[in-house]
Amino acid sequence: MDYMRAEITVHALRYRIPGIATYRGDAEAGGLLSYGASPRAIGSRAAGYVDQILKRASPVELPVEQPDRFEFVINLKAAKELGLDVPPSFLTLADEAIE
């Protein structure tokens, strides 16, 4: 799927469409920004579930959880290519700014 992400990003930049997604990989691939659940937090919680299941917990009885940590990533290089100025106040909200 990463090859599709890169191809979509190339076309979006060519046609000057700001790419906004929920997965940080889209911003890393050249999209303008991403805001979504932290992959690290999701992986950590998944490991906890696996541990409980391996200790014979019933998967049916495990609670459904919603993400509680989100990441906001801005790709400044993409903003520049799109001719967009990112206000400093917007940058202070970002967890990461890709240059």
ZIMOCOR-V659889 format. One record per backbone hydrogen bond with DSSP energy under -0.5 kcal/mol. CO is the residue of the C=O (numbers start at 1). NH is the residue of the N-H. E is the energy in kcal/mol with one decimal. If there is no record, write none. Layout:
CO & NH & E
CO & NH & E
This chain:
1 & 5 & -1.9
2 & 6 & -2.3
3 & 7 & -2.0
4 & 8 & -2.8
5 & 9 & -2.2
6 & 10 & -2.3
7 & 11 & -2.1
8 & 12 & -2.6
9 & 13 & -2.5
10 & 14 & -2.1
11 & 15 & -2.2
12 & 17 & -3.5
13 & 16 & -1.2
16 & 18 & -0.6
18 & 20 & -0.6
19 & 32 & -0.8
19 & 33 & -2.1
21 & 35 & -2.2
23 & 26 & -1.9
23 & 27 & -0.7
24 & 28 & -2.3
25 & 29 & -1.7
26 & 31 & -2.9
27 & 30 & -1.0
32 & 75 & -3.3
33 & 21 & -1.8
34 & 73 & -2.6
36 & 71 & -3.1
38 & 42 & -2.3
39 & 43 & -2.5
40 & 44 & -2.1
41 & 45 & -2.3
42 & 46 & -2.5
43 & 47 & -2.1
44 & 48 & -1.6
45 & 49 & -1.9
46 & 50 & -2.5
47 & 51 & -2.4
48 & 52 & -2.1
49 & 53 & -2.5
50 & 54 & -2.8
51 & 55 & -1.2
52 & 57 & -2.5
53 & 56 & -1.8
57 & 59 & -0.5
58 & 61 & -1.2
58 & 62 & -0.7
59 & 62 & -0.7
69 & 38 & -2.6
71 & 36 & -1.8
71 & 73 & -0.5
72 & 95 & -2.7
72 & 96 & -1.5
73 & 34 & -2.3
74 & 76 & -0.9
74 & 98 & -3.2
75 & 79 & -1.9
76 & 80 & -2.3
77 & 81 & -2.3
78 & 82 & -2.0
79 & 83 & -0.5
79 & 84 & -3.2
80 & 83 & -1.1
84 & 86 & -0.5
85 & 87 & -0.7
87 & 90 & -1.0
87 & 91 & -1.7
88 & 92 & -1.7
89 & 93 & -0.5
90 & 93 & -0.9
90 & 94 & -0.6
91 & 94 & -0.8
96 & 74 & -2.3
98 & 76 & -2.5
98 & 77 & -0.9
